[in-house]
Amino acid sequence: MSRASALFVSHGSPMLPLEPGSAAPMLQRLGGKLDGARAILAFSPHWMTRGVVLGGAVQPATIHDFGGFDPALYKLRYPVAGDPALARRAAECLQRAGVDVALDPGRGLDHGVWNPLLLMRPGADVPVVPLAMPWPLDAAAAWRLGEALAPLRDDGVVLLGSGSLTHNLYEFHPDAKTDDAVVPYVAEFVAWMRDAVARGDRAALLDWQARAPHAHRAHPTPEHLMPLFWALGAAAGDAAELFEGGVHYGMLSMDAWAFA
């Protein structure tokens, strides 16, 4: 079996499956990176715990962890299988790296996982295991967590970090549209991140809050950017392929990367 990819995807608003906008064709192309994968290990900021926890459900439920959206959104399901054996294998990788880990056999999939997968892999034919985001977490710790799990890629497991390249919901307006004009600070932050990822500049990326333009405005809280550093750790130095996804509502960058 060939080595699987590490991926970072911006999952945007919970409305992504109903209003995918510019991200739809990009996510469909990115879904091709799942061809031949044995399973997906998914890391999202919408499941946060005090320590590291892996979901071990045989059939993980679709969790609608949001409120006040279109009723049609709550009818959506992502009926994918889990992989308890993979959860145990991932736990072993983490334990070898000195990380304490627990298993949750009843955990389902939060919208940071199933929202993009509905577009990337609508057939739900690749098993998914969720990994909680331990909090507090910084970029360096997220990177190390990805490095500990990188060997799973040799077993055909895609490591999928799902977050958001920009994520300032304080600036979201209820009447905003997915194709609104991009706010200038978002474009500047995205350009800096694209360049740093393309160069593989680990030092700059780990110091993003000090070096990236408008870092605090792009991420008033950092949790939605942590899956990118996790994916970079899992990439183990592999070249980055950018999948441009546009910007939704003027302020949510939908960019993604594949490392293979």
C-alpha positions as CSV (number, residue, x, y, z in Angstrom):
1,M,0.0,0.0,0.0
2,S,1.3,3.5,-0.9
3,R,1.9,6.1,1.7
4,A,-1.2,8.1,2.4
5,S,-1.4,11.9,2.5
6,A,-1.6,14.3,5.3
7,L,-4.2,17.0,4.7
8,F,-5.3,20.3,6.0
9,V,-8.8,21.6,5.1
10,S,-10.6,24.7,6.1
11,H,-14.2,23.7,7.1
12,G,-15.6,27.2,7.2
13,S,-19.2,27.7,8.4
14,P,-21.5,24.9,9.5
15,M,-23.5,25.8,6.3
16,L,-20.7,24.5,4.1
17,P,-22.6,21.5,2.8
18,L,-25.6,23.7,1.8
19,E,-23.6,26.7,0.7
20,P,-20.2,25.4,-0.5
21,G,-19.6,28.3,-2.9
22,S,-16.1,28.5,-4.2
23,A,-14.9,25.7,-2.0
24,A,-17.0,23.0,-3.7
25,P,-14.8,22.1,-6.7
26,M,-11.7,22.4,-4.5
27,L,-13.0,20.0,-1.9
28,Q,-14.1,17.6,-4.6
29,R,-10.6,17.6,-6.0
30,L,-9.0,17.3,-2.6
31,G,-11.3,14.2,-2.0
32,G,-9.2,12.5,-4.6
33,K,-6.4,12.3,-2.0
34,L,-8.6,9.8,-0.2
35,D,-8.6,7.3,-3.1
36,G,-7.1,4.0,-1.9
37,A,-7.0,5.2,1.8
38,R,-7.6,2.5,4.4
39,A,-9.0,5.0,6.9
40,I,-9.0,8.7,8.0
41,L,-7.7,10.0,11.3
42,A,-9.4,13.4,11.7
43,F,-8.3,16.3,14.0
44,S,-10.8,19.1,14.6
45,P,-11.1,22.0,17.1
46,H,-14.8,21.2,17.6
47,W,-13.9,18.3,20.0
48,M,-11.7,19.7,22.7
49,T,-10.6,17.8,25.8
50,R,-8.2,18.2,28.8
51,G,-6.0,15.4,27.4
52,V,-5.6,13.4,24.2
53,V,-8.7,11.3,23.4
54,L,-9.4,9.1,20.4
55,G,-12.9,8.1,19.2
56,G,-13.4,4.3,19.0
57,A,-17.0,4.0,17.8
58,V,-17.8,1.3,15.4
59,Q,-20.4,3.6,13.7
60,P,-19.8,7.2,14.8
61,A,-22.8,9.4,14.9
62,T,-23.1,12.7,13.0
63,I,-23.0,15.4,15.7
64,H,-24.8,18.7,15.0
65,D,-22.8,20.8,17.4
66,F,-24.2,24.2,16.4
67,G,-27.5,26.1,16.7
68,G,-29.6,28.6,14.8
69,F,-28.9,27.4,11.3
70,D,-31.1,26.2,8.4
71,P,-33.3,23.3,9.6
72,A,-32.1,21.3,6.5
73,L,-28.6,21.2,8.0
74,Y,-29.8,19.2,11.0
75,K,-31.2,16.5,8.7
76,L,-27.8,15.8,7.1
77,R,-26.0,12.6,8.1
78,Y,-22.5,11.2,7.3
79,P,-23.1,7.5,7.7
80,V,-19.4,6.4,7.7
81,A,-17.9,3.5,9.6
82,G,-15.4,3.9,12.4
83,D,-12.3,1.9,13.0
84,P,-11.7,0.9,16.6
85,A,-8.5,-1.0,15.6
86,L,-7.1,2.2,14.1
87,A,-8.0,4.1,17.3
88,R,-6.0,1.6,19.3
89,R,-3.1,1.7,16.8
90,A,-3.1,5.6,17.0
91,A,-3.1,5.3,20.8
92,E,0.0,3.1,20.6
93,C,1.8,5.7,18.4
94,L,1.0,8.4,20.9
95,Q,2.1,6.4,23.9
96,R,5.4,5.6,22.3
97,A,5.9,9.4,22.0
98,G,5.2,9.8,25.7
99,V,1.6,11.0,25.3
100,D,-1.1,9.8,27.6
101,V,-4.2,8.9,25.7
102,A,-7.7,7.6,26.3
103,L,-10.3,6.0,24.1
104,D,-14.0,7.1,23.9
105,P,-16.0,4.2,22.3
106,G,-19.1,6.4,21.9
107,R,-17.7,9.5,20.3
108,G,-19.3,10.7,17.0
109,L,-18.0,13.1,14.4
110,D,-18.3,16.9,14.9
111,H,-19.1,19.2,12.1
112,G,-15.5,20.1,11.6
113,V,-15.0,16.5,10.4
114,W,-18.3,15.6,8.6
115,N,-18.9,19.0,6.9
116,P,-15.9,18.9,4.6
117,L,-16.1,15.1,4.2
118,L,-19.6,15.4,2.8
119,L,-18.1,17.2,-0.2
120,M,-14.8,15.4,-0.3
121,R,-16.1,11.9,0.1
122,P,-19.9,11.9,-0.3
123,G,-20.0,8.1,-0.5
124,A,-18.7,7.9,3.1
125,D,-16.7,4.8,2.0
126,V,-13.5,5.5,4.0
127,P,-13.7,4.8,7.8
128,V,-13.1,7.8,10.1
129,V,-11.6,8.0,13.6
130,P,-11.8,11.3,15.4
131,L,-9.0,12.7,17.5
132,A,-9.8,15.3,20.2
133,M,-7.8,18.5,20.4
134,P,-6.1,18.6,23.8
135,W,-6.4,22.0,25.4
136,P,-4.4,24.1,26.0
137,L,-2.4,23.6,22.8
138,D,0.1,25.7,20.9
139,A,1.5,25.3,17.4
140,A,4.7,23.5,18.6
141,A,2.7,20.9,20.6
142,A,0.2,20.4,17.7
143,W,3.2,19.8,15.3
144,R,4.7,17.2,17.7
145,L,1.3,15.5,18.0
146,G,1.2,15.2,14.2
147,E,4.7,13.9,14.1
148,A,3.9,11.1,16.6
149,L,1.0,10.0,14.3
150,A,2.9,10.3,11.0
151,P,3.8,6.5,10.9
152,L,0.1,5.7,10.4
153,R,0.5,7.1,6.9
154,D,2.6,4.1,5.9
155,D,-0.4,2.0,6.8
156,G,-2.6,3.9,4.3
157,V,-4.2,6.2,6.9
158,V,-4.9,9.8,5.8
159,L,-4.2,12.3,8.6
160,L,-6.8,15.0,8.1
161,G,-6.6,18.3,10.1
162,S,-9.8,20.3,9.8
163,G,-9.8,23.9,10.9
164,S,-9.8,27.3,9.3
165,L,-7.0,29.3,7.8
166,T,-8.7,32.5,9.0
167,H,-11.4,32.5,11.7
168,N,-12.7,35.7,13.2
169,L,-16.4,35.1,13.7
170,Y,-16.7,38.4,15.5
171,E,-16.6,40.0,12.0
172,F,-19.3,37.7,10.6
173,H,-22.4,39.5,9.5
174,P,-25.8,37.6,9.3
175,D,-26.4,39.0,5.8
176,A,-23.0,38.0,4.5
177,K,-22.7,35.9,1.3
178,T,-20.1,33.3,0.4
179,D,-18.9,35.4,-2.5
180,D,-18.5,38.7,-0.7
181,A,-15.4,40.8,-1.4
182,V,-12.3,39.6,0.6
183,V,-11.4,41.8,3.5
184,P,-7.8,43.1,2.9
185,Y,-6.3,41.8,6.2
186,V,-7.5,38.3,5.3
187,A,-5.7,38.4,1.9
188,E,-2.5,39.5,3.6
189,F,-2.6,36.8,6.3
190,V,-3.4,34.1,3.7
191,A,-0.5,35.3,1.4
192,W,1.9,35.1,4.4
193,M,0.7,31.6,5.4
194,R,0.9,30.3,1.8
195,D,4.4,31.5,1.4
196,A,5.6,30.1,4.8
197,V,4.0,26.7,4.1
198,A,5.4,26.5,0.6
199,R,8.9,27.2,1.9
200,G,8.5,24.8,4.8
201,D,9.6,27.5,7.1
202,R,9.0,25.8,10.4
203,A,10.5,28.5,12.5
204,A,8.3,31.2,11.0
205,L,5.2,29.0,11.1
206,L,5.6,28.2,14.8
207,D,6.1,31.9,15.5
208,W,3.1,32.8,13.4
209,Q,1.4,35.0,16.1
210,A,4.4,37.3,16.1
211,R,5.4,37.2,12.4
212,A,2.2,36.8,10.4
213,P,0.4,40.1,9.5
214,H,-2.8,40.6,11.3
215,A,-2.4,37.3,13.2
216,H,-4.6,38.2,16.1
217,R,-7.3,39.6,13.9
218,A,-7.3,36.5,11.7
219,H,-7.4,34.3,14.8
220,P,-8.6,36.1,18.0
221,T,-8.3,32.6,19.5
222,P,-5.9,30.1,17.9
223,E,-7.7,26.8,18.0
224,H,-8.9,26.7,14.4
225,L,-5.3,27.1,13.1
226,M,-3.9,24.3,15.2
227,P,-5.0,21.5,12.8
228,L,-2.7,23.1,10.2
229,F,0.4,22.6,12.4
230,W,-0.8,19.1,13.3
231,A,-1.0,18.3,9.5
232,L,2.5,19.9,9.0
233,G,3.9,17.6,11.7
234,A,2.2,14.6,10.1
235,A,3.6,15.7,6.7
236,A,7.1,14.7,7.9
237,G,8.7,17.1,5.5
238,D,6.7,16.1,2.4
239,A,6.1,18.8,-0.2
240,A,2.9,20.9,0.2
241,E,0.3,21.2,-2.6
242,L,-2.0,24.2,-2.2
243,F,-5.7,23.8,-3.0
244,E,-7.1,27.3,-3.3
245,G,-10.6,27.5,-1.9
246,G,-11.4,31.2,-2.1
247,V,-12.8,33.2,0.9
248,H,-16.3,32.8,2.2
249,Y,-18.2,35.8,3.7
250,G,-15.2,38.0,3.0
251,M,-13.3,36.6,6.0
252,L,-13.2,32.8,6.1
253,S,-10.3,31.5,4.0
254,M,-11.2,28.1,2.6
255,D,-7.6,27.2,1.5
256,A,-6.4,23.6,2.0
257,W,-3.1,21.7,1.6
258,A,-2.1,18.2,0.8
259,F,1.2,16.8,1.8
260,A,2.4,13.8,-0.1
